[in-house]
């Protein structure tokens, strides 16, 4: 859809012109991911917003790559994203981590915090099970000693959907 100029609102059918802008990608399950340079068609009639994300699989792979190299401890939401990106069930992920789906669920839902040892194992599993991330697995391993114990939800991930470059920035927290 990039460059088409006109889009039909999926809610009411009104013709709208998409605009390039940054978009907080909540659909990924990661509240702190901002996609840069996506087309968004805001309908003035019904208020619906249609988002057109080009090369979604490549964008998700860029997010996965950024997460395994994140400077902060993985959150449950990030674990869920990585597990789904790999196409694994909770049982399957649990078998790689020598735990069960109940523990995976507790981590993903924020009931339990992912410990530092398991955080590093999750990263290595994700980097080695994705064939396109595998060539960078040694860089992930070299990065492990630098991971902060600060939670990853204090960082915002920006992804340029054209270049697939990623960058983390600090998120201001309300007092």
TIVO-2410 file (N, C-alpha, C; in nm, 3 decimals):
# residues 175
REC num residu      c1      c2      c3 atome chaine
REC   1      X   0.079  -0.120   0.000     N      A
REC   1      X   0.000   0.000   0.000    CA      A
REC   1      X   0.083   0.127   0.000     C      A
REC   2      X   0.212   0.118   0.024     N      A
REC   2      X   0.293   0.240   0.029    CA      A
REC   2      X   0.288   0.309  -0.106     C      A
REC   3      X   0.258   0.438  -0.101     N      A
REC   3      X   0.259   0.517  -0.222    CA      A
REC   3      X   0.131   0.512  -0.302     C      A
REC   4      X   0.026   0.440  -0.256     N      A
REC   4      X  -0.096   0.431  -0.334    CA      A
REC   4      X  -0.177   0.559  -0.326     C      A
REC   5      X  -0.163   0.635  -0.218     N      A
REC   5      X  -0.230   0.764  -0.207    CA      A
REC   5      X  -0.370   0.757  -0.149     C      A
REC   6      X  -0.449   0.656  -0.181     N      A
REC   6      X  -0.585   0.647  -0.130    CA      A
REC   6      X  -0.604   0.511  -0.064     C      A
REC   7      X  -0.678   0.513   0.046     N      A
REC   7      X  -0.709   0.391   0.120    CA      A
REC   7      X  -0.857   0.396   0.156     C      A
REC   8      X  -0.920   0.283   0.154     N      A
REC   8      X  -1.060   0.275   0.194    CA      A
REC   8      X  -1.067   0.229   0.339     C      A
REC   9      X  -1.132   0.306   0.424     N      A
REC   9      X  -1.146   0.272   0.565    CA      A
REC   9      X  -1.209   0.134   0.578     C      A
REC  10      X  -1.146   0.047   0.655     N      A
REC  10      X  -1.198  -0.089   0.672    CA      A
REC  10      X  -1.324  -0.092   0.758     C      A
REC  11      X  -1.353   0.018   0.826     N      A
REC  11      X  -1.471   0.022   0.912    CA      A
REC  11      X  -1.594   0.075   0.839     C      A
REC  12      X  -1.577   0.188   0.766     N      A
REC  12      X  -1.694   0.251   0.704    CA      A
REC  12      X  -1.684   0.269   0.553     C      A
REC  13      X  -1.567   0.241   0.495     N      A
REC  13      X  -1.551   0.251   0.350    CA      A
REC  13      X  -1.517   0.389   0.297     C      A
REC  14      X  -1.500   0.486   0.384     N      A
REC  14      X  -1.465   0.621   0.341    CA      A
REC  14      X  -1.324   0.623   0.283     C      A
REC  15      X  -1.307   0.697   0.174     N      A
REC  15      X  -1.174   0.712   0.114    CA      A
REC  15      X  -1.091   0.807   0.200     C      A
REC  16      X  -0.972   0.762   0.240     N      A
REC  16      X  -0.881   0.844   0.320    CA      A
REC  16      X  -0.741   0.836   0.260     C      A
REC  17      X  -0.662   0.937   0.288     N      A
REC  17      X  -0.523   0.940   0.241    CA      A
REC  17      X  -0.432   0.905   0.358     C      A
REC  18      X  -0.358   0.795   0.348     N      A
REC  18      X  -0.267   0.758   0.457    CA      A
REC  18      X  -0.153   0.858   0.470     C      A
REC  19      X  -0.101   0.868   0.592     N      A
REC  19      X   0.014   0.954   0.619    CA      A
REC  19      X   0.121   0.871   0.688     C      A
REC  20      X   0.247   0.902   0.657     N      A
REC  20      X   0.358   0.834   0.724    CA      A
REC  20      X   0.377   0.893   0.862     C      A
REC  21      X   0.387   0.806   0.963     N      A
REC  21      X   0.411   0.854   1.098    CA      A
REC  21      X   0.459   0.740   1.186     C      A
REC  22      X   0.493   0.773   1.308     N      A
REC  22      X   0.531   0.672   1.407    CA      A
REC  22      X   0.404   0.613   1.466     C      A
REC  23      X   0.412   0.484   1.499     N      A
REC  23      X   0.293   0.413   1.548    CA      A
REC  23      X   0.334   0.321   1.662     C      A
REC  24      X   0.266   0.333   1.776     N      A
REC  24      X   0.289   0.245   1.890    CA      A
REC  24      X   0.221   0.112   1.860     C      A
REC  25      X   0.302   0.008   1.843     N      A
REC  25      X   0.255  -0.122   1.795    CA      A
REC  25      X   0.206  -0.210   1.911     C      A
REC  26      X   0.088  -0.183   1.961     N      A
REC  26      X   0.032  -0.262   2.071    CA      A
REC  26      X  -0.013  -0.401   2.024     C      A
REC  27      X  -0.042  -0.415   1.896     N      A
REC  27      X  -0.087  -0.543   1.843    CA      A
REC  27      X   0.019  -0.652   1.858     C      A
REC  28      X   0.145  -0.614   1.867     N      A
REC  28      X   0.253  -0.712   1.883    CA      A
REC  28      X   0.254  -0.770   2.024     C      A
REC  29      X   0.179  -0.707   2.116     N      A
REC  29      X   0.182  -0.749   2.256    CA      A
REC  29      X   0.292  -0.680   2.334     C      A
REC  30      X   0.363  -0.590   2.268     N      A
REC  30      X   0.473  -0.516   2.331    CA      A
REC  30      X   0.435  -0.368   2.337     C      A
REC  31      X   0.397  -0.319   2.455     N      A
REC  31      X   0.350  -0.181   2.463    CA      A
REC  31      X   0.457  -0.075   2.439     C      A
REC  32      X   0.584  -0.111   2.448     N      A
REC  32      X   0.692  -0.013   2.432    CA      A
REC  32      X   0.765  -0.026   2.299     C      A
REC  33      X   0.691  -0.065   2.194     N      A
REC  33      X   0.750  -0.072   2.060    CA      A
REC  33      X   0.686   0.036   1.973     C      A
REC  34      X   0.772   0.119   1.914     N      A
REC  34      X   0.727   0.224   1.824    CA      A
REC  34      X   0.781   0.194   1.685     C      A
REC  35      X   0.689   0.179   1.590     N      A
REC  35      X   0.728   0.157   1.451    CA      A
REC  35      X   0.736   0.294   1.384     C      A
REC  36      X   0.849   0.319   1.321     N      A
REC  36      X   0.872   0.449   1.258    CA      A
REC  36      X   0.850   0.438   1.108     C      A
REC  37      X   0.777   0.535   1.055     N      A
REC  37      X   0.758   0.542   0.911    CA      A
REC  37      X   0.653   0.448   0.855     C      A
REC  38      X   0.547   0.421   0.930     N      A
REC  38      X   0.439   0.337   0.877    CA      A
REC  38      X   0.327   0.426   0.825     C      A
REC  39      X   0.250   0.372   0.730     N      A
REC  39      X   0.135   0.444   0.678    CA      A
REC  39      X   0.017   0.421   0.771     C      A
REC  40      X  -0.046   0.531   0.813     N      A
REC  40      X  -0.166   0.523   0.897    CA      A
REC  40      X  -0.274   0.604   0.827     C      A
REC  41      X  -0.389   0.539   0.808     N      A
REC  41      X  -0.503   0.604   0.746    CA      A
REC  41      X  -0.607   0.630   0.854     C      A
REC  42      X  -0.618   0.757   0.896     N      A
REC  42      X  -0.715   0.797   0.998    CA      A
REC  42      X  -0.843   0.843   0.929     C      A
REC  43      X  -0.952   0.779   0.961     N      A
REC  43      X  -1.079   0.812   0.898    CA      A
REC  43      X  -1.147   0.926   0.973     C      A
REC  44      X  -1.171   1.038   0.906     N      A
REC  44      X  -1.237   1.151   0.973    CA      A
REC  44      X  -1.384   1.125   0.999     C      A
REC  45      X  -1.442   1.031   0.928     N      A
REC  45      X  -1.586   1.004   0.942    CA      A
REC  45      X  -1.616   0.919   1.065     C      A
REC  46      X  -1.544   0.807   1.082     N      A
REC  46      X  -1.576   0.715   1.192    CA      A
REC  46      X  -1.469   0.710   1.301     C      A
REC  47      X  -1.352   0.771   1.276     N      A
REC  47      X  -1.246   0.772   1.376    CA      A
REC  47      X  -1.156   0.650   1.374     C      A
REC  48      X  -1.183   0.555   1.284     N      A
REC  48      X  -1.101   0.434   1.273    CA      A
REC  48      X  -0.963   0.469   1.218     C      A
REC  49      X  -0.861   0.395   1.263     N      A
REC  49      X  -0.726   0.410   1.209    CA      A
REC  49      X  -0.682   0.276   1.153     C      A
REC  50      X  -0.647   0.273   1.026     N      A
REC  50      X  -0.592   0.154   0.963    CA      A
REC  50      X  -0.442   0.174   0.948     C      A
REC  51      X  -0.367   0.074   0.993     N      A
REC  51      X  -0.222   0.081   0.991    CA      A
REC  51      X  -0.170  -0.020   0.888     C      A
REC  52      X  -0.082   0.025   0.801     N      A
REC  52      X  -0.023  -0.061   0.700    CA      A
REC  52      X   0.125  -0.079   0.731     C      A
REC  53      X   0.160  -0.197   0.780     N      A
REC  53      X   0.298  -0.225   0.818    CA      A
REC  53      X   0.360  -0.310   0.707     C      A
REC  54      X   0.456  -0.255   0.635     N      A
REC  54      X   0.520  -0.332   0.528    CA      A
REC  54      X   0.613  -0.439   0.586     C      A
REC  55      X   0.624  -0.549   0.518     N      A
REC  55      X   0.718  -0.656   0.554    CA      A
REC  55      X   0.707  -0.694   0.701     C      A
REC  56      X   0.586  -0.725   0.745     N      A
REC  56      X   0.560  -0.750   0.886    CA      A
REC  56      X   0.650  -0.860   0.944     C      A
REC  57      X   0.673  -0.967   0.870     N      A
REC  57      X   0.759  -1.075   0.921    CA      A
REC  57      X   0.901  -1.024   0.945     C      A
REC  58      X   0.951  -0.940   0.856     N      A
REC  58      X   1.086  -0.884   0.874    CA      A
REC  58      X   1.089  -0.785   0.990     C      A
REC  59      X   0.983  -0.709   1.009     N      A
REC  59      X   0.974  -0.617   1.122    CA      A
REC  59      X   0.976  -0.697   1.252     C      A
REC  60      X   0.898  -0.807   1.257     N      A
REC  60      X   0.897  -0.890   1.377    CA      A
REC  60      X   1.032  -0.955   1.403     C      A
REC  61      X   1.101  -0.993   1.298     N      A
REC  61      X   1.235  -1.051   1.316    CA      A
REC  61      X   1.331  -0.945   1.370     C      A
REC  62      X   1.318  -0.821   1.323     N      A
REC  62      X   1.402  -0.712   1.375    CA      A
REC  62      X   1.372  -0.688   1.523     C      A
REC  63      X   1.246  -0.698   1.561     N      A
REC  63      X   1.209  -0.683   1.702    CA      A
REC  63      X   1.270  -0.796   1.783     C      A
REC  64      X   1.258  -0.919   1.734     N      A
REC  64      X   1.316  -1.035   1.804    CA      A
REC  64      X   1.466  -1.018   1.821     C      A
REC  65      X   1.534  -0.973   1.716     N      A
REC  65      X   1.679  -0.951   1.722    CA      A
REC  65      X   1.712  -0.846   1.828     C      A
REC  66      X   1.635  -0.739   1.830     N      A
REC  66      X   1.659  -0.634   1.930    CA      A
REC  66      X   1.636  -0.688   2.071     C      A
REC  67      X   1.533  -0.769   2.089     N      A
REC  67      X   1.504  -0.821   2.223    CA      A
REC  67      X   1.614  -0.913   2.273     C      A
REC  68      X   1.668  -1.000   2.188     N      A
REC  68      X   1.773  -1.090   2.236    CA      A
REC  68      X   1.901  -1.012   2.266     C      A
REC  69      X   1.912  -0.892   2.212     N      A
REC  69      X   2.028  -0.806   2.240    CA      A
REC  69      X   1.993  -0.690   2.332     C      A
REC  70      X   1.877  -0.694   2.394     N      A
REC  70      X   1.833  -0.586   2.481    CA      A
REC  70      X   1.931  -0.565   2.596     C      A
REC  71      X   1.952  -0.440   2.635     N      A
REC  71      X   2.043  -0.413   2.747    CA      A
REC  71      X   1.981  -0.440   2.884     C      A
REC  72      X   1.851  -0.468   2.887     N      A
REC  72      X   1.781  -0.488   3.015    CA      A
REC  72      X   1.717  -0.626   3.020     C      A
REC  73      X   1.682  -0.667   3.141     N      A
REC  73      X   1.620  -0.797   3.161    CA      A
REC  73      X   1.488  -0.807   3.083     C      A
REC  74      X   1.462  -0.923   3.025     N      A
REC  74      X   1.340  -0.946   2.949    CA      A
REC  74      X   1.217  -0.939   3.039     C      A
REC  75      X   1.111  -0.886   2.984     N      A
REC  75      X   0.982  -0.884   3.053    CA      A
REC  75      X   0.901  -1.005   3.008     C      A
REC  76      X   0.794  -1.032   3.078     N      A
REC  76      X   0.705  -1.140   3.037    CA      A
REC  76      X   0.646  -1.117   2.899     C      A
REC  77      X   0.610  -0.993   2.869     N      A
REC  77      X   0.556  -0.961   2.737    CA      A
REC  77      X   0.659  -0.989   2.628     C      A
REC  78      X   0.785  -0.959   2.656     N      A
REC  78      X   0.890  -0.984   2.558    CA      A
REC  78      X   0.913  -1.134   2.539     C      A
REC  79      X   0.907  -1.210   2.649     N      A
REC  79      X   0.916  -1.356   2.637    CA      A
REC  79      X   0.803  -1.409   2.551     C      A
REC  80      X   0.679  -1.363   2.575     N      A
REC  80      X   0.565  -1.407   2.495    CA      A
REC  80      X   0.587  -1.376   2.347     C      A
REC  81      X   0.637  -1.254   2.319     N      A
REC  81      X   0.663  -1.217   2.180    CA      A
REC  81      X   0.764  -1.313   2.118     C      A
REC  82      X   0.875  -1.339   2.187     N      A
REC  82      X   0.978  -1.428   2.134    CA      A
REC  82      X   0.923  -1.569   2.114     C      A
REC  83      X   0.846  -1.619   2.210     N      A
REC  83      X   0.789  -1.755   2.199    CA      A
REC  83      X   0.698  -1.764   2.078     C      A
REC  84      X   0.610  -1.666   2.062     N      A
REC  84      X   0.518  -1.667   1.948    CA      A
REC  84      X   0.593  -1.648   1.816     C      A
REC  85      X   0.694  -1.562   1.818     N      A
REC  85      X   0.776  -1.542   1.697    CA      A
REC  85      X   0.839  -1.673   1.653     C      A
REC  86      X   0.880  -1.754   1.748     N      A
REC  86      X   0.941  -1.884   1.718    CA      A
REC  86      X   0.837  -1.990   1.684     C      A
REC  87      X   0.709  -1.959   1.705     N      A
REC  87      X   0.603  -2.055   1.677    CA      A
REC  87      X   0.594  -2.167   1.780     C      A
REC  88      X   0.632  -2.137   1.904     N      A
REC  88      X   0.634  -2.239   2.009    CA      A
REC  88      X   0.515  -2.225   2.103     C      A
REC  89      X   0.465  -2.337   2.148     N      A
REC  89      X   0.364  -2.337   2.254    CA      A
REC  89      X   0.434  -2.317   2.388     C      A
REC  90      X   0.356  -2.297   2.492     N      A
REC  90      X   0.414  -2.286   2.626    CA      A
REC  90      X   0.486  -2.414   2.666     C      A
REC  91      X   0.429  -2.529   2.630     N      A
REC  91      X   0.493  -2.658   2.658    CA      A
REC  91      X   0.626  -2.671   2.585     C      A
REC  92      X   0.627  -2.633   2.458     N      A
REC  92      X   0.750  -2.643   2.379    CA      A
REC  92      X   0.859  -2.551   2.434     C      A
REC  93      X   0.822  -2.427   2.466     N      A
REC  93      X   0.921  -2.335   2.522    CA      A
REC  93      X   0.971  -2.389   2.655     C      A
REC  94      X   0.879  -2.441   2.734     N      A
REC  94      X   0.916  -2.499   2.863    CA      A
REC  94      X   1.015  -2.612   2.850     C      A
REC  95      X   1.001  -2.693   2.745     N      A
REC  95      X   1.094  -2.805   2.728    CA      A
REC  95      X   1.236  -2.756   2.698     C      A
REC  96      X   1.248  -2.645   2.625     N      A
REC  96      X   1.381  -2.588   2.598    CA      A
REC  96      X   1.443  -2.529   2.725     C      A
REC  97      X   1.358  -2.481   2.815     N      A
REC  97      X   1.406  -2.414   2.935    CA      A
REC  97      X   1.403  -2.503   3.059     C      A
REC  98      X   1.367  -2.629   3.038     N      A
REC  98      X   1.356  -2.726   3.148    CA      A
REC  98      X   1.263  -2.677   3.259     C      A
REC  99      X   1.146  -2.630   3.215     N      A
REC  99      X   1.040  -2.590   3.307    CA      A
REC  99      X   0.908  -2.627   3.242     C      A
REC 100      X   0.798  -2.591   3.303     N      A
REC 100      X   0.668  -2.627   3.246    CA      A
REC 100      X   0.592  -2.505   3.197     C      A
REC 101      X   0.481  -2.530   3.129     N      A
REC 101      X   0.403  -2.420   3.071    CA      A
REC 101      X   0.344  -2.329   3.178     C      A
REC 102      X   0.323  -2.382   3.298     N      A
REC 102      X   0.271  -2.298   3.407    CA      A
REC 102      X   0.372  -2.189   3.442     C      A
REC 103      X   0.498  -2.225   3.450     N      A
REC 103      X   0.603  -2.127   3.480    CA      A
REC 103      X   0.615  -2.027   3.365     C      A
REC 104      X   0.610  -2.076   3.241     N      A
REC 104      X   0.615  -1.987   3.125    CA      A
REC 104      X   0.500  -1.887   3.134     C      A
REC 105      X   0.380  -1.935   3.165     N      A
REC 105      X   0.262  -1.849   3.177    CA      A
REC 105      X   0.280  -1.746   3.288     C      A
REC 106      X   0.335  -1.787   3.400     N      A
REC 106      X   0.357  -1.693   3.512    CA      A
REC 106      X   0.455  -1.584   3.472     C      A
REC 107      X   0.558  -1.620   3.398     N      A
REC 107      X   0.653  -1.518   3.351    CA      A
REC 107      X   0.585  -1.424   3.252     C      A
REC 108      X   0.515  -1.483   3.154     N      A
REC 108      X   0.452  -1.402   3.049    CA      A
REC 108      X   0.346  -1.307   3.104     C      A
REC 109      X   0.278  -1.347   3.209     N      A
REC 109      X   0.171  -1.266   3.266    CA      A
REC 109      X   0.217  -1.178   3.382     C      A
REC 110      X   0.347  -1.177   3.409     N      A
REC 110      X   0.402  -1.090   3.512    CA      A
REC 110      X   0.377  -1.136   3.655     C      A
REC 111      X   0.333  -1.260   3.673     N      A
REC 111      X   0.312  -1.313   3.807    CA      A
REC 111      X   0.447  -1.339   3.873     C      A
REC 112      X   0.540  -1.395   3.797     N      A
REC 112      X   0.677  -1.418   3.843    CA      A
REC 112      X   0.772  -1.340   3.752     C      A
REC 113      X   0.882  -1.296   3.809     N      A
REC 113      X   0.985  -1.225   3.732    CA      A
REC 113      X   1.083  -1.327   3.674     C      A
REC 114      X   1.123  -1.305   3.553     N      A
REC 114      X   1.223  -1.391   3.489    CA      A
REC 114      X   1.357  -1.364   3.556     C      A
REC 115      X   1.420  -1.469   3.609     N      A
REC 115      X   1.549  -1.454   3.675    CA      A
REC 115      X   1.661  -1.431   3.575     C      A
REC 116      X   1.775  -1.381   3.622     N      A
REC 116      X   1.885  -1.348   3.531    CA      A
REC 116      X   1.938  -1.468   3.452     C      A
REC 117      X   1.947  -1.585   3.514     N      A
REC 117      X   1.997  -1.702   3.443    CA      A
REC 117      X   1.900  -1.745   3.334     C      A
REC 118      X   1.772  -1.748   3.367     N      A
REC 118      X   1.672  -1.789   3.268    CA      A
REC 118      X   1.661  -1.685   3.157     C      A
REC 119      X   1.675  -1.558   3.190     N      A
REC 119      X   1.673  -1.452   3.090    CA      A
REC 119      X   1.778  -1.480   2.981     C      A
REC 120      X   1.897  -1.514   3.025     N      A
REC 120      X   2.006  -1.538   2.929    CA      A
REC 120      X   1.981  -1.664   2.847     C      A
REC 121      X   1.925  -1.767   2.909     N      A
REC 121      X   1.893  -1.889   2.836    CA      A
REC 121      X   1.784  -1.864   2.732     C      A
REC 122      X   1.683  -1.785   2.768     N      A
REC 122      X   1.575  -1.752   2.673    CA      A
REC 122      X   1.634  -1.683   2.550     C      A
REC 123      X   1.724  -1.589   2.571     N      A
REC 123      X   1.787  -1.517   2.460    CA      A
REC 123      X   1.863  -1.612   2.367     C      A
REC 124      X   1.940  -1.702   2.428     N      A
REC 124      X   2.018  -1.796   2.347    CA      A
REC 124      X   1.927  -1.894   2.272     C      A
REC 125      X   1.822  -1.939   2.337     N      A
REC 125      X   1.726  -2.029   2.270    CA      A
REC 125      X   1.664  -1.956   2.151     C      A
REC 126      X   1.617  -1.834   2.172     N      A
REC 126      X   1.555  -1.758   2.064    CA      A
REC 126      X   1.653  -1.734   1.949     C      A
REC 127      X   1.777  -1.698   1.983     N      A
REC 127      X   1.876  -1.669   1.879    CA      A
REC 127      X   1.915  -1.793   1.800     C      A
REC 128      X   1.908  -1.909   1.861     N      A
REC 128      X   1.950  -2.030   1.789    CA      A
REC 128      X   1.835  -2.100   1.718     C      A
REC 129      X   1.712  -2.081   1.762     N      A
REC 129      X   1.599  -2.148   1.697    CA      A
REC 129      X   1.548  -2.072   1.574     C      A
REC 130      X   1.578  -1.945   1.563     N      A
REC 130      X   1.539  -1.867   1.445    CA      A
REC 130      X   1.658  -1.871   1.349     C      A
REC 131      X   1.639  -1.936   1.236     N      A
REC 131      X   1.751  -1.956   1.143    CA      A
REC 131      X   1.813  -1.824   1.096     C      A
REC 132      X   1.735  -1.717   1.089     N      A
REC 132      X   1.791  -1.589   1.045    CA      A
REC 132      X   1.862  -1.515   1.159     C      A
REC 133      X   1.832  -1.551   1.283     N      A
REC 133      X   1.903  -1.491   1.396    CA      A
REC 133      X   2.027  -1.572   1.433     C      A
REC 134      X   2.030  -1.698   1.392     N      A
REC 134      X   2.139  -1.788   1.430    CA      A
REC 134      X   2.278  -1.734   1.399     C      A
REC 135      X   2.302  -1.671   1.283     N      A
REC 135      X   2.437  -1.620   1.259    CA      A
REC 135      X   2.485  -1.518   1.363     C      A
REC 136      X   2.392  -1.452   1.432     N      A
REC 136      X   2.429  -1.354   1.533    CA      A
REC 136      X   2.429  -1.410   1.675     C      A
REC 137      X   2.411  -1.541   1.689     N      A
REC 137      X   2.402  -1.602   1.822    CA      A
REC 137      X   2.529  -1.580   1.904     C      A
REC 138      X   2.644  -1.583   1.842     N      A
REC 138      X   2.768  -1.562   1.918    CA      A
REC 138      X   2.774  -1.418   1.971     C      A
REC 139      X   2.721  -1.322   1.895     N      A
REC 139      X   2.716  -1.183   1.943    CA      A
REC 139      X   2.620  -1.172   2.061     C      A
REC 140      X   2.512  -1.248   2.057     N      A
REC 140      X   2.418  -1.250   2.171    CA      A
REC 140      X   2.490  -1.303   2.294     C      A
REC 141      X   2.564  -1.413   2.277     N      A
REC 141      X   2.638  -1.473   2.389    CA      A
REC 141      X   2.741  -1.374   2.445     C      A
REC 142      X   2.810  -1.302   2.358     N      A
REC 142      X   2.909  -1.204   2.404    CA      A
REC 142      X   2.844  -1.088   2.478     C      A
REC 143      X   2.718  -1.060   2.447     N      A
REC 143      X   2.644  -0.950   2.509    CA      A
REC 143      X   2.592  -0.986   2.649     C      A
REC 144      X   2.579  -1.113   2.680     N      A
REC 144      X   2.516  -1.156   2.805    CA      A
REC 144      X   2.574  -1.092   2.932     C      A
REC 145      X   2.706  -1.076   2.946     N      A
REC 145      X   2.757  -1.014   3.069    CA      A
REC 145      X   2.718  -0.867   3.089     C      A
REC 146      X   2.678  -0.799   2.982     N      A
REC 146      X   2.645  -0.657   2.993    CA      A
REC 146      X   2.497  -0.632   3.024     C      A
REC 147      X   2.415  -0.735   3.034     N      A
REC 147      X   2.272  -0.716   3.055    CA      A
REC 147      X   2.247  -0.662   3.195     C      A
REC 148      X   2.172  -0.554   3.202     N      A
REC 148      X   2.137  -0.491   3.329    CA      A
REC 148      X   2.024  -0.569   3.394     C      A
REC 149      X   2.015  -0.559   3.524     N      A
REC 149      X   1.904  -0.622   3.595    CA      A
REC 149      X   1.780  -0.534   3.594     C      A
REC 150      X   1.792  -0.414   3.536     N      A
REC 150      X   1.676  -0.327   3.525    CA      A
REC 150      X   1.575  -0.392   3.431     C      A
REC 151      X   1.445  -0.377   3.461     N      A
REC 151      X   1.344  -0.439   3.376    CA      A
REC 151      X   1.336  -0.374   3.239     C      A
REC 152      X   1.311  -0.455   3.138     N      A
REC 152      X   1.303  -0.408   3.001    CA      A
REC 152      X   1.185  -0.316   2.974     C      A
REC 153      X   1.088  -0.310   3.065     N      A
REC 153      X   0.974  -0.222   3.041    CA      A
REC 153      X   1.011  -0.076   3.067     C      A
REC 154      X   1.134  -0.049   3.108     N      A
REC 154      X   1.181   0.088   3.124    CA      A
REC 154      X   1.244   0.140   2.995     C      A
REC 155      X   1.242   0.056   2.891     N      A
REC 155      X   1.298   0.093   2.762    CA      A
REC 155      X   1.190   0.091   2.654     C      A
REC 156      X   1.205   0.181   2.560     N      A
REC 156      X   1.117   0.183   2.444    CA      A
REC 156      X   1.199   0.142   2.323     C      A
REC 157      X   1.146   0.053   2.243     N      A
REC 157      X   1.215   0.005   2.123    CA      A
REC 157      X   1.157   0.075   2.001     C      A
REC 158      X   1.244   0.142   1.925     N      A
REC 158      X   1.203   0.207   1.801    CA      A
REC 158      X   1.253   0.122   1.684     C      A
REC 159      X   1.163   0.095   1.591     N      A
REC 159      X   1.196   0.014   1.474    CA      A
REC 159      X   1.161   0.093   1.349     C      A
REC 160      X   1.261   0.118   1.266     N      A
REC 160      X   1.238   0.183   1.137    CA      A
REC 160      X   1.193   0.073   1.041     C      A
REC 161      X   1.068   0.082   0.994     N      A
REC 161      X   1.013  -0.027   0.911    CA      A
REC 161      X   1.074  -0.033   0.772     C      A
REC 162      X   1.143   0.071   0.731     N      A
REC 162      X   1.208   0.071   0.599    CA      A
REC 162      X   1.347   0.008   0.608     C      A
REC 163      X   1.428   0.056   0.701     N      A
REC 163      X   1.566   0.007   0.712    CA      A
REC 163      X   1.580  -0.112   0.806     C      A
REC 164      X   1.477  -0.135   0.891     N      A
REC 164      X   1.476  -0.238   0.995    CA      A
REC 164      X   1.579  -0.212   1.105     C      A
REC 165      X   1.628  -0.089   1.113     N      A
REC 165      X   1.717  -0.053   1.223    CA      A
REC 165      X   1.636  -0.038   1.350     C      A
REC 166      X   1.697  -0.076   1.461     N      A
REC 166      X   1.630  -0.068   1.590    CA      A
REC 166      X   1.717   0.011   1.689     C      A
REC 167      X   1.649   0.073   1.784     N      A
REC 167      X   1.720   0.146   1.890    CA      A
REC 167      X   1.633   0.151   2.014     C      A
REC 168      X   1.699   0.133   2.129     N      A
REC 168      X   1.630   0.146   2.256    CA      A
REC 168      X   1.650   0.286   2.311     C      A
REC 169      X   1.548   0.336   2.379     N      A
REC 169      X   1.560   0.463   2.451    CA      A
REC 169      X   1.487   0.448   2.584     C      A
REC 170      X   1.525   0.529   2.681     N      A
REC 170      X   1.463   0.525   2.813    CA      A
REC 170      X   1.322   0.579   2.807     C      A
REC 171      X   1.235   0.519   2.888     N      A
REC 171      X   1.097   0.563   2.897    CA      A
REC 171      X   1.081   0.642   3.026     C      A
REC 172      X   1.025   0.760   3.016     N      A
REC 172      X   0.999   0.840   3.137    CA      A
REC 172      X   0.883   0.777   3.211     C      A
REC 173      X   0.899   0.756   3.338     N      A
REC 173      X   0.795   0.695   3.421    CA      A
REC 173      X   0.726   0.803   3.504     C      A
REC 174      X   0.595   0.794   3.511     N      A
REC 174      X   0.519   0.887   3.594    CA      A
REC 174      X   0.543   0.851   3.742     C      A
REC 175      X   0.550   0.953   3.825     N      A
REC 175      X   0.576   0.931   3.967    CA      A
REC 175      X   0.451   0.886   4.040     C      A
***
